[in-house]
Amino acid sequence: MTEEAAGGDRAARVAETVMRALPRWFGLEEPPLAYVEAARRLPTLIAVEGAVDVGFLTVEQRTASATEIVAMGILPDRHRRGIDAGWSSRLRIARPRPA
C-alpha cells in the first residue's frame, strides 16, 4: 500500500531509514542528508506493508507539465515485490489541456 505524505518528519525518517539500508547506492553521507531534507519539504509517497514503512518516493513539481523524481528507495528485503508498481500512476497530475 502507498500512502501520501506532504513531506514532514515521517517522510524524512522513512527516507533516512531506507537510504541507510542501501549503502551501495547511498554510501556517501552528504547526498543522503540532502534527500532526507527534500523528503521533509517536498511531496513524498510512502510505501507501507502492514504497519511498516518500507519505501519512499520524493518528487518536485518543476513546471506545470513536469515532475522530477528527487529520490526513491525501498528496503532491500522488500525488493522485487512490486511495491513501487503504482507510484507512476499516483504522480500523474490532472491538468486541463490548453485550447
N, C-alpha and C positions, 0 to 999 in steps of 0.2 A: 504494500500500500504506500502511496505517496501523499504526504501532507504538504500544504503550502505554508511557508513561514515568510513573514515580511522582513526577514533578517532578524537581528537581535541576538541576545545571548545564547539562546538554544541553537540557532543556526551556526554561530561561531563555535560552540562546543562540539557540535557534530562534525563540522569541517576539520577542526583540530584533531579530534579523535581519529577520524578516517585518515587524514594525511599522515599522522604519526604511525599508523598501521601500515602505511605504504612507503617505507623509506627508499625503496628502489626508484620510485617516481618523484617523491618529495623529500629527497635526502638533505638538501640544504635548509638551513634554518630561516633565512630571510624570506624567500618566496612563500613558504607555507604561512608565515605570520601575516604577510600581505593578503593571502587568500582568506585567512581567518577574519581579518578586518573587513574584507569585501563581503564575506558571508554575514557579518554583523550589520552592514549598512545597505546591502542590496537584496532584491528578491531571491529567495533560496527555497528550492524544493527539498524536502527531507524524506528519504525512503525509510519506512518503518516495517519491521517484521515482528509480529506480536507486540511487545512493549519496548522493543529495542530499536534505536535509531541506527541504521546500517549504511546510510549513504546520503550524499547531498549533491545538489547541482545549483550553482550560483550563477545568475545571469545579470546582464546590464543592458538596458534598452539604449542603443546608440543613436538610432534615428527612428522615425515613425514606422519604418519598414524593416529595421534590422535590430536583432537582439543577439548579443555576444555571450557565449558561454565563457565565464571567467574562470571557473574551476569546477571540477566534479570528481567524485570518487565514491567507491563502495568498499566496505571492509573486505579484505582478501578471502575470508572464509565464506563470503556471500557472492563471490564472482560466479559468472556463468549460470545465473538463475533467472535472468530476465528482469531483474529488479528495475533496470533503467529503461525498459521497453516502452513505457508510456510517457516518458519525460518529454520527448519532442512534441507530442500532441498537446501536452499541457502548456507548452511555451507559446503556442500559436496565439497571437493576439488578434481578435476580430476587429478589423478596421474597415470603414467604408472605402470602396474604390473611388478614385477621382472620376468625375464625369467626363 
